[in-house]
């Protein structure tokens, strides 16, 4: 099998490269859709010519016992090269591995051509060489490439950090389908661990969270009007929100073989109680039993916690089954939300005040858990360093309070009223107007010297903000800008 190898398919043909193909290969080096994923393709003319000679030489010296092949993908109707597909060693992998790699011109994507090429080449090599296993690696964010492997019979194995320092999803396909099934039954024996999240983890956690929750939404929702806060958590894809969580709560990165595949956040409710706020696993790593391992690691990391609670979407029966299998008991259920609780101790099974109030000590004064305090009044009391979370505060009133350095975050304040409040030094970050976009009203407020930066203030007024429709003393901002530009021209 030398350079005459040609694999004819329905829509494309795989054939060896020739020196006349350098111009079209040069086109690939100009497409960021290819070079952003495969930076080695950023080649000049001389490098490209040397590479082409190398590829042609490898094809001519083809050895069925040591597969190294790269073929052009030619469109049958257009009679032009639209990509390439090959199987060869990769210095970042084991020496015995043979990786399938491929690229397709941006003008021919989403038509199944590269899937056709990968399937044809790997099948041909299984039939005509000594290969009985081919692997594939893709970066976690490269969903289209992952789908190519999945559609051509490759099985996801694990996420690995390779010698270039980046994380890759590792796939494999066997010549014998029974070997593939046997490998699948063996399960995932890779090492999983929790690592405390750092500030620089906010972006990767946001990316994984985006994939995980959007995967769930694609299965369980019928559109934007059919979502709940568990199926679609607010700001789930915002790095700033994940940065807030890791600042304020206990936030962990779930790692598999040293690579991030998920996250879990813990909200401490007291000395012996905690809430599992969010737990998400990259869809490609779901179904491998990793979720149960994560919960066990969490419980081991918090041996003092006797009661765990969590909420999950009411429309995800798989989640309900999973948590119940892990020992959680349903405490309430609605269309949108199911609440669960897991007690690791038989003591303190009733709502209670954990400690009697103490005065003049540095210890925790009091801890209420599932207590009914409806109608309770606090006055002339020291509530410094208090923490209120997971509580229903409907119709509550806060008046005449010293709330210096208070944190108000992850709240819903729809139709709330803030009046006669000194707000010097207060910061509003990552807030929004809810699903219905009902605007806030600011009346009789002294905001002199206040700075608005990178805000959506359309219909209002300011600095580096969107200000369409804004007026100052009845004058449209567009007219003010026009007058300003006119004044500059006169100068």
N, C-alpha and C positions, 0 to 999 in steps of 0.2 A: 504494500500500500504506500506508494510514493505520491508525488505531486499530482497524479492523475485522479486522486480521490474526489469524487463528486457525489453528493447526497441530494437527490431530487425530492422535493416536498410539494405539497399542493400549491402553496403561495410563494415559497422561497426556494432557493437552491444554495447549498453549501458547497463552496469550491475553494481550491488553493488560491492564495494571493500571487500576483505577478508584479514586476517592476512598474507596469503601466497603472497600477492601482494607487500609486503614491499620492496623486492629486486628490483622489476621493478620501484617502486616509487623512490627508491634511485637513480636510473639512471637519473630521471628527475632533481634531485638536483645537478647533475654533468654537466648539459647542460647550458652553459651561454646563449644560445638562449632563455631559459626559465627564468633563475634566473636574467638575466639583466632586464627583464620586470617585473618579480614577485620576488623581493628580499626576500620575506617571505619564499620562497622555499629553501633558503640556510639553510637546516636543517641537524643536525647530526643524527645518528642512533636513539638515545633516543628520540629526538624531533619528528622525523618522526614516530616512533612507537606510541607516544602519540597522534600525529595528526591523524594517521590512526584509532586508537580507537575512537577518537572524531567523525570522519566522519562516522564510522560504527554505532556508537550510535545515531547520528542524523538521519541516514537512518532508523534505527529500530524504532525510536520514531516519525516517520514522521506524520505530522499533515497537512491535506489539507488546513486548515485555517491559517497556519503559516509555509510556505514552506521553508525547509532547506534541500537540497539534493545535493549530489556530487557522480557522477557515473564514473566508469572506461570506457574508450573508447577502445574497443577491435577490432582488425582487424580480419575480418571474415576468410580470407584466411590464414593469418599467425598464427592465434590463439594466439596473444600476445597483451598485453596492449600497446597502442601507445599514450595515452593521457588521459585526464579527462575532464569532463564537469559538471557544477553544477549551481544551482540557490539558492542563500541564501542572508541574510542581509549583509550589509557592514557598518562598523562603521563610514565611511566617508560620507555616504549618509543619507537621511532621513530614519527614523525608518520604515516607511511604504514601502520603496523601496525594491524590490527583484532583485538582480543583477545576470545576467548570466555571468559566468566566465569559462575560458577554457584554456587548454594548449595542445600542440601536440609535440611529439618527432621530433627532427630535421630530422630524417630519413624518415619521412612520410609526409612532408609538400608539399604544392602546388599540392595536388591531390584531394582537395575538401572534405577530411574526416572530418575536424573539422566543416566545414559549415554544413555537413550532420548531425553531432552530435548536434549542437546548434539548428538547425531547428527541429530535432526530439524531443529533450527534451522540448523546449519551447512550441511546439505544444501539446505535451502530457500533460504538466502541465496545459495549458489552458483548455484542455478537461476534466481533472480529478481532478482539485483542484478549490479553490475559487479565484485563481489569475485571474485578468483581465488586468494586466499590468506588464511587465517585463522591466527592464532598463539594459543598458550596458555602461561601461565607458572604454575609451582607451586613452592612451597618444597620443598627436598630431602626433608624429613621427611614430607611429606604424600603418602604412598603411595596412599591411595584416590583422591585427585584425579588423580594421575599415571595410574592405571589407567583412569580415565574417558577421558582424552585418548588413551591407547594403543588403547583398544577402539573409539574413534570415528574412527580413521584418522589421528591426528596422529603425526608423526615427531619423535623427540627430536633436537634440534640441538646444544645445548651448555648449559653452566651459565654464568650471567652474574651479575655483581654490578650491581644497578640503583641508581638515584639515591637510594633510601631506605637504602642501605648493606647491604642483605640480599642473599643469594645465591638465585637462582631457576633452576629447570630450564626451558629455553625449547624449546617445541614448535611445529611448524607443520603445516598441512594445506593442500594445493593442490586447486583445483577439478578440475584434470586429473591423474589418477593417474600419468600418464607424467612429469609435472613432479616429483611426489613421488619417484618412483623415480630420476629424473635427479639430484635434489638429494642423494639417499642415496648414489648412486654417486660424487658429487663428494667424498665423505668429509668429514672434519673438519679444517678448515684453521686452527683456533683455536690460540692460543699456549698451550703447556704448559710448566711450569717447576717446579723443586723449590725450596722455601723451608724454611730451617731451622725446625723446630718450636719454638714458645715454650710456656711453661707454660700460658697461657690457651688453647692449642689442644687441650688434653687432652679437652675435652668433645666438640668437633666430630669429632676423630679417633675417639673412642669410638663416636660415632653412625654414622660412615661404616663403621668396622670392623664394627659390629653388622649393618648392612645387607648388607655384602659377605659376611661369613662365614655369616650366616643364609641368604642367597641360595644359597650353595654347599651348605650342609647340606640345604636343601630339595630340591636336585637329586640329591645324591650319597649321602645317608644314608637309612636306613630307620627312624630313630628314635633315641632317646637312647642305646640300647645299641649303636648302630652308628656310633660316632664315634671319630676319632683326634685326636691333639693338633695335627695340621696342619689338619685340616678344622674342628676346633673348638678353637682355641688357648685356654688357660686365661685367664679374665678379659678376653676380647677386647672386651667391651662396658663395661669398667670404666674411667672416667676416671682413677682412681688408678693403674691399671696403665700406661696410656699416659703418665701423668705420670712414673712411674718410668722408663719407656723413654727419654723425652726428657731425663731427668736423667743417666742412666748411659750411654746409647749415642748414636750419631748418628741423629737422627730428623728426617725431612723430611715436610713437607706437599706433596702433589702438587696443583698448582693449574692450573686451566683458565680462561683469561681472568680471572685474579685470584681465582677461587673455588675452595675446597678440594673435591677430588673423590676423594682417596685419601691414603695414607701409605706410607712405606717406611722401615724401620729397618736400620741397618748396625751390625754388631758387628765391630769391628776385632780380628782374631786375631793380628796381628803387623805388622811393617813392610811386608810384601808380601802379606799374606793377609787376607781379610775374608769375613764371612758375611752374605749377604743374609737377614736374619732374618725380616722380614715385608714383604710388598708386597700392598696391597689397593687396589682401585678400586671406587668406588660402582657397583653393578650397572647403573644407568642410563647410565653412561659406558663400560661394557664393550663390547667388540666394535668399537671405533673405532680400534684400533691404538695406543692410548695406552700400553699396557704396554711395548711395544718401545721407545717413545720414552723412557719412564722409565728403563729399563735402560741405554740409551745415555747419558742424562744422568748416571746414577750413575757409570758407568765414566769419563766425562769429568771428573767431580768428584774422582775418586780415581785420578789417572794413575799413582801409585806402586804401586797394588795389581796384582799379577801373577796371583794366583789367587783366584777367587771361588768360594764354595760356598753351597749352599742345600739345604733339605729341603722336600718338598711331599707332600701326601697321596697315598697309593698308588692311590686310587680316582678320581683326576681326570686322565683321559687328555688332556684339553685342556691342562692345565698341562704335562704331560710333552712334548707336541708343541711347545708354545710355548717352553719353555726349551731344548729341543734345537734348535729353529729359531734361537735366539739364540746358539748356539755352546756350550751346556752339554752335558757328557757325563755319562751316568749312572754313578755309582760303586757304588751298591748299590740293591737293590729288595726290598721286602717287601709284605705285604698292606696294611699301614698307612702305610708311608713309602717314598718314593724319595729318594735322595741324588744331588745333581748337583754338578759342578765345572766351572769354565771357566778355562782357563789362557791368559793373554794373552802369556806369554813361554815360549819353548822351553827356557829354563834352569830349573834346579832342579826337574826333573820327578819326583824321588824324595823320599821322606820324608827330612828332614834337620834338623840343628842349624844355624840360620841364622848364628849368630856363635859364635866360641869364647868360653867363659866368661872374663870379665875381673874383676879385683878392684880395688877402690879407685877406680872411675870413676863418673861420673854417667850414663854411657851404658847402654843396654839390655845386661844381662849375657848373656842367652841367649834364643834363640827356637827352640822346638821345634815342628815342624809334621809331623803324621802320623807321629810317632816312636813305636815300640813300647817303652814304658818299663815294661812289666809286671814287677812284682817289684822295681822300683827302690827304693832306700832313701835318704832325705835325712835327715841328722843334722848337728847343729852347723853349720848352713848359714844364710846370710843370704838369705831369700826375701822381704825387704821390697819392697813395691810390685809383687809378682808378680801375674800374672793367669792364671787357669786357666779355660778355657771350651771347650765342645764336647768334653769328655773323658769317657771311661768310667772311673769311679772305684769300680766295684763292689768291695766287700770291702776298700777302702782304710781305713787307720787314721791318725788324727791325734792324737798324744799329746805332752804336755809342750811346747806351742807358745805363743808370744806372738802372739796374733791381735787385738791392739788395733786398733780402727777398721776391722775387716774387714767387707766387705759380702757377705752370703749372700742371694742373690736369684734368682728364677726357677729354683728347684731342686726336685727331687723327693727327699725324705728319708724315704720310706716305710719303716717298721720300723727306722729308724736309732736309735742310742742316744747320748745326750749325758750324760756322767758326770764328776763331780769337775771342774766347769768354773766359773770365776768369771765371772759374767755381769752385773756391775754396769754399769748404763748401757745394756745391750743393749735394742734395740727390735724388737718383732715387729709387722710391718705386712702386711696383706692376705695372710695365710697361711690355709690351709684344711686339712681332714682328708682330702682326696682323694675319689675317686668313691664309695668304700665307707664313708666317714664313720667310719673306725676311730679311736676317741679316743686321744689321747696320755695318757701316765702321767707324773705329776710326783710323785716320792717323795723324802723326806728333803732337800727343797730349802728354803733360806732365802730366802723371798720377802717378808720383812718390809718394809712401806712400799711395796710394788709397787702400781701403779695399773692397773686394767683398765677401759678406756673404750670403750663402744659395741662390745662383744664378744658373741658368741653363747656364753653360759656356762650354758645350760640343763643342769640336773643337777649344777651346780657351785656357784658363789657370786658380787654386788658393787656397782659404782656405774654407774648408767645402763645396766645390762645386763639381758638376759632371764635370770631366775633361777628359773624353774619347777622344783620338785623339789630345790632346794638345801637343805642342812642345815648348821647351825652347832652343833657339839657335840651332834649328834643331834636338834636341834630344827628342825622344818620352818620355812622362811623365811615361809610363809604364816601360821603361828602367831605368829611374831615380829612380822609386820606387823599382825596382828589385835590383839596385845597393845599395840603402839605406838599404834594408832588409839584403842583403849580408854583408854589413858593420857591421850591428848590430850583426849578428851571429858571425862574427870574434872577436868581443869584448867579 
